[in-house]
Amino acid sequence: MEKAPKAPDAEWLVNRIAHALRNSVFAMTLQAETLALQCDDPAASTLLAQLDHVGKLVEDMLLFGRPARPRPRRLSLGALFDSLATDGRQGLFREPAAVQLEIEAPGFVVSWDADMIRAALGKVLINAVEHTPAPHEILLRVDLRGAWVHVDVVDHGEGMVADLVETAFLPFHPQHSGRAGLGLAIAHKLVRESGGTISIESQPGRGTAVHIRLPLESPS
């Protein structure tokens, strides 16, 4: 008896869709830029903004869909998290945010893929910025506990109901803003592939805490 073909997993499917869309979005963006240069029409600027949003979504789809293979190298906790906090204050995560960094041992050296960890934490920080009012007060706390580094990203924003907390890491699942996205799904994937875990605590109106646990040495 012939076996049924294996159904594609979500990551493979998202990757294929992203590749199918990427060239078309790029071509449309070039055409919209040409149109904006040729005529003074607000609609052209609106179209460019919409295409920019779609382009970023496609890049997120590619990031979620491609295999994540950590390439660890030695780095200090202080160097990594200082740069993340600075990026947050400078608005690299949507808008300038009041990021408070608390780090237990800034000189401690770990073996991580810095790009993967930065990408994962960047998605978590974007989510925090989007759902807290200006000046977007966010606590970034880093502690050493045995063979693990614990990272907490805490905000005092909208918070989430229990049902949304349970589904927050699913790709394209509607989140507390009502929009579907990939940010937390990407963070979950990258943390998992780095040998760690990620979880969420949240209450409506009382904010959200994302807890990340990473080994001192990521698998290679």
C-alpha positions in Angstrom: 0.0 0.0 0.0 1.4 3.4 -1.0 2.1 5.8 1.8 0.5 9.2 1.8 3.0 12.0 1.2 4.1 13.8 4.3 2.4 17.1 4.9 4.7 20.1 4.8 5.4 21.7 8.1 4.6 25.3 8.8 8.1 26.6 8.4 8.6 25.0 5.0 5.3 26.3 3.8 5.9 29.8 5.0 9.3 29.8 3.3 7.9 28.7 0.0 5.2 31.3 0.0 7.8 34.0 0.9 10.0 33.1 -2.0 7.0 33.2 -4.3 6.1 36.7 -3.1 9.6 38.2 -2.8 10.4 39.1 -6.4 6.9 40.4 -7.1 7.0 42.7 -4.0 10.4 44.0 -5.1 9.2 44.7 -8.6 6.1 46.5 -7.4 8.2 48.6 -5.0 10.5 49.7 -7.9 7.4 50.7 -9.9 5.9 52.6 -7.0 9.1 54.5 -6.4 9.2 55.5 -10.1 5.6 56.6 -9.9 6.3 58.7 -6.7 9.2 60.5 -8.5 7.1 61.2 -11.6 4.0 62.6 -9.9 3.2 64.5 -6.7 0.4 62.2 -5.6 -0.1 61.2 -1.9 -1.5 57.9 -3.1 2.0 57.0 -4.3 3.5 57.5 -0.9 0.7 55.5 0.7 1.4 52.7 -1.7 5.1 52.8 -0.9 4.4 52.6 2.8 2.1 49.6 2.3 4.6 47.8 0.1 7.3 48.5 2.7 5.1 46.8 5.3 4.6 43.8 3.0 8.3 43.6 2.2 9.1 43.4 6.0 6.5 40.7 6.4 8.1 38.7 3.6 11.5 39.1 5.2 10.1 37.8 8.5 8.5 34.9 6.6 11.9 34.0 5.2 13.6 34.3 8.6 10.9 32.0 10.1 11.1 29.5 7.3 14.8 29.1 6.8 16.7 26.5 8.9 18.4 28.0 11.9 21.9 26.7 12.4 23.7 28.4 15.3 27.3 29.4 14.9 28.4 30.2 18.4 31.3 32.4 19.3 32.5 33.8 22.6 31.1 37.1 23.6 30.5 39.0 26.8 26.9 39.5 28.1 27.5 43.2 28.7 28.6 43.8 25.0 25.5 42.1 23.7 22.9 43.5 26.0 24.3 47.0 26.1 24.0 47.2 22.3 20.4 45.8 22.5 19.4 48.4 25.1 21.1 51.2 23.0 19.3 50.1 19.9 16.0 50.2 21.8 16.6 53.7 23.1 17.5 54.9 19.5 14.3 53.6 18.0 15.6 50.5 16.1 12.6 48.6 17.5 9.8 50.7 15.9 10.1 53.8 18.2 12.6 55.1 20.8 11.9 53.2 24.0 13.0 53.8 27.6 14.9 50.6 28.0 16.3 50.0 31.5 19.1 47.4 31.5 19.8 45.3 34.7 22.6 42.8 34.2 24.2 40.7 36.9 27.6 40.0 35.4 28.3 42.1 32.3 31.8 40.7 31.9 30.7 37.1 31.9 31.5 35.3 28.6 29.1 32.9 26.9 29.2 31.0 23.6 26.2 32.1 21.5 25.3 32.9 18.0 25.0 36.7 18.6 23.0 37.3 15.4 20.4 34.7 16.4 20.0 35.9 19.9 19.9 39.6 18.8 17.2 38.7 16.2 15.1 36.8 18.8 15.3 39.5 21.5 14.7 42.2 18.8 11.4 40.6 18.0 10.4 40.5 21.7 11.4 44.1 22.1 9.4 45.2 19.1 6.4 43.5 20.5 6.9 45.3 23.9 7.3 48.7 22.2 4.1 48.2 20.1 2.0 47.4 23.1 3.2 50.0 25.6 2.4 53.7 25.6 5.2 56.2 25.0 7.9 56.5 26.3 7.7 52.7 26.1 9.2 51.8 29.5 10.8 48.3 29.2 12.9 46.4 31.7 15.6 44.2 30.2 17.0 42.0 33.0 19.8 39.5 32.7 20.7 37.0 35.5 23.0 34.0 35.8 21.5 30.9 37.4 23.8 27.9 37.3 24.4 26.7 33.8 21.8 29.1 32.4 21.4 32.8 31.5 17.9 34.1 32.3 16.6 37.1 30.3 13.4 38.9 31.2 11.8 41.5 29.0 9.1 43.2 31.1 6.7 45.9 30.1 3.7 47.6 31.7 1.5 47.8 28.6 -1.8 46.4 27.5 -1.2 42.8 28.6 -2.8 39.7 27.2 -5.7 37.4 28.1 -4.8 33.8 28.9 -6.0 32.4 25.6 -3.7 34.7 23.6 -0.7 33.8 25.9 -1.2 30.2 25.0 -1.2 30.8 21.2 1.3 33.7 21.2 4.1 31.7 19.6 2.0 30.3 16.7 2.8 31.7 13.3 0.2 34.2 11.9 -2.1 33.7 14.9 -4.0 36.8 15.9 -2.4 38.5 18.8 -3.7 41.0 21.4 -3.7 43.8 18.8 -6.0 41.7 16.6 -3.2 41.5 13.9 -1.6 38.3 12.9 2.2 38.2 12.8 5.4 36.3 13.0 7.5 38.2 15.5 7.1 36.0 18.6 7.0 32.8 16.4 10.5 33.8 15.1 11.7 34.5 18.7 10.5 31.1 19.8 12.2 29.3 16.9 15.6 31.1 17.3 15.6 30.6 21.1 14.7 26.9 20.7 17.4 26.4 18.1 19.9 28.1 20.5 19.1 25.4 23.1 16.9 27.6 25.2 13.3 28.1 26.2 10.9 31.1 26.1 7.6 31.7 27.9 5.2 34.5 28.6 3.4 35.8 31.7 0.8 38.4 31.1 -2.4 39.9 32.5 -4.7 42.4 30.7 -4.0 45.9 31.8 -0.9 44.9 33.9 1.7 44.3 31.2 3.7 41.3 29.9 6.9 39.6 30.9 8.7 37.4 28.4 11.1 34.9 30.1 14.0 33.5 28.1 16.4 30.8 29.3 19.6 30.2 27.4 22.5 27.8 28.0 25.9 29.2 28.6 27.0 27.5 25.3 24.6 27.2 22.4 24.7 24.0 20.3 26.6 24.3 17.1 
